[in-house]
Amino acid sequence: MARSLLGVLAMAAVALTSAPPSAAVWASGAAAIAGAIAMQDSPAGRVPLVIVVSLQLGVVVFLGAVSASYTAAFIAIVAIWSFAAGMQWALGSRPALVAAAGTALLVISPPVAPTLTAVVFATLLTVAAGCIQAALIAVWPPQRWRVQRDALIRAYRGL
């Protein structure tokens, strides 16, 4: 938990000092989402999962930043992304919750005219936020409590 919070705080500090406030919100939100995903066990491994999630959130931020000032396009993108997020429930709860969290990042897009540098920088910060969480997981892996949990289960069954 502290590891994920450290990643969120680091990304928020970097984004607040070098980017517009909306990019800082997107990067902090992406870091929090990636940190929550990093806490989950995955058969494919935590690091690749977090990197995929960060890329997905980067796409969301890119779409939101590009379309936020164009109401019709923004509404269409939100509708399509929300439908896709709903369809991800067929894949399981984790992908669906990530897509739903991505929808939250999408709808907080400020309606300002995008510049190329602002869009690219916000997208890169968002992807970097997830990659920082992946790096933290790789360097500081979570403790495995499986042995302790199995011993506790055996003890309760013995009672």
C-alpha positions in Angstrom: 0.0 0.0 0.0 2.8 2.4 0.9 4.6 1.5 -2.3 1.5 2.5 -4.4 1.0 5.7 -2.5 4.7 6.6 -3.0 4.2 6.2 -6.8 1.1 8.4 -6.7 2.8 11.1 -4.7 5.9 11.1 -6.9 3.9 11.3 -10.1 1.7 14.1 -8.6 4.8 16.1 -7.6 6.4 15.7 -11.1 3.1 16.5 -12.9 2.3 19.5 -10.7 5.7 21.1 -11.3 5.9 20.5 -15.0 2.4 20.2 -16.4 -1.0 21.9 -16.4 -3.3 21.0 -13.5 -5.5 18.7 -15.7 -2.4 16.6 -16.7 -1.5 16.4 -13.0 -5.0 15.1 -12.2 -4.8 12.5 -15.0 -1.3 11.4 -14.1 -2.2 11.1 -10.4 -5.4 9.2 -11.2 -3.6 6.8 -13.5 -0.9 6.2 -10.9 -3.6 5.4 -8.3 -5.4 3.0 -10.7 -2.1 1.3 -11.7 -1.2 1.1 -8.1 -4.4 -0.7 -7.2 -3.9 -3.1 -10.1 -0.4 -3.7 -9.0 -1.7 -5.1 -5.7 -3.6 -7.9 -7.5 -2.1 -11.3 -8.2 -2.0 -12.2 -11.9 -1.0 -15.4 -13.6 0.8 -13.3 -16.3 2.7 -11.3 -13.6 2.0 -8.0 -12.1 4.5 -5.9 -14.1 3.2 -6.7 -17.6 -0.4 -6.2 -16.3 0.4 -2.7 -14.9 2.1 -1.7 -18.1 -0.9 -2.8 -20.2 -3.2 -0.8 -17.8 -0.9 2.3 -18.1 -1.1 2.1 -21.9 -4.9 1.8 -21.8 -5.1 4.8 -19.5 -2.8 6.7 -21.8 -5.2 6.0 -24.7 -8.0 7.3 -22.5 -6.2 10.5 -21.6 -5.2 11.1 -25.2 -8.8 10.7 -26.4 -10.1 12.9 -23.6 -7.5 15.6 -24.2 -8.0 15.7 -28.0 -11.8 15.7 -27.9 -12.7 17.6 -24.7 -13.3 20.9 -26.5 -15.5 19.4 -29.2 -18.8 18.5 -27.4 -20.2 16.1 -30.0 -17.0 14.2 -30.5 -16.4 14.1 -26.7 -19.9 12.7 -26.1 -19.4 10.1 -28.8 -16.0 9.0 -27.4 -17.4 8.8 -23.9 -20.4 6.7 -25.1 -18.1 4.3 -27.1 -15.6 4.0 -24.3 -18.4 3.4 -21.7 -19.9 0.7 -23.9 -16.5 -0.9 -24.3 -16.0 -0.7 -20.6 -19.3 -2.5 -20.0 -18.4 -5.2 -22.5 -15.2 -5.9 -20.6 -17.2 -7.4 -17.8 -17.3 -10.5 -20.0 -13.5 -10.7 -19.5 -13.7 -10.4 -15.7 -14.1 -7.9 -13.0 -10.5 -6.6 -13.1 -10.5 -5.5 -16.8 -13.9 -4.0 -16.4 -13.0 -2.0 -13.3 -9.9 -0.7 -15.1 -12.0 0.3 -18.1 -14.5 2.0 -15.7 -11.7 3.8 -14.0 -10.5 4.9 -17.4 -14.0 6.2 -18.1 -13.7 8.3 -14.9 -10.4 9.8 -16.2 -12.0 10.4 -19.6 -15.0 12.4 -18.2 -12.8 14.7 -16.1 -11.2 16.1 -19.2 -11.4 19.9 -19.1 -13.1 21.5 -22.1 -10.1 23.5 -23.3 -8.6 23.7 -26.8 -5.9 21.1 -27.0 -2.4 21.9 -28.2 -0.2 19.2 -29.5 2.4 19.5 -26.8 -0.2 19.5 -24.0 -1.9 16.4 -25.3 1.3 14.5 -25.9 2.7 15.6 -22.5 -0.4 14.6 -20.6 -0.5 11.2 -22.4 3.2 10.6 -21.6 2.7 11.6 -18.0 -0.2 9.2 -17.7 1.8 6.3 -19.2 4.8 7.2 -17.0 2.6 7.1 -13.9 1.7 3.5 -14.6 5.3 2.6 -15.5 6.5 4.0 -12.3 4.0 1.8 -10.4 5.3 -1.2 -12.5 8.9 -0.3 -11.6 8.0 0.0 -7.9 6.4 -3.5 -8.1 9.5 -4.9 -9.8 12.0 -3.3 -7.4 9.9 -3.8 -4.2 7.7 -6.8 -4.7 4.7 -7.4 -2.4 5.2 -9.9 0.5 3.8 -13.3 -0.1 1.4 -14.2 2.7 0.3 -17.4 1.1 2.2 -19.6 3.6 0.9 -17.7 6.6 -2.7 -17.8 5.2 -2.5 -21.5 4.5 -1.3 -22.1 8.0 -4.1 -20.0 9.4 -6.6 -21.9 7.3 -5.3 -25.2 8.6 -5.4 -24.0 12.2 -9.1 -22.9 11.8 -10.0 -26.2 10.1 -8.3 -28.0 13.0 -10.6 -26.1 15.5 
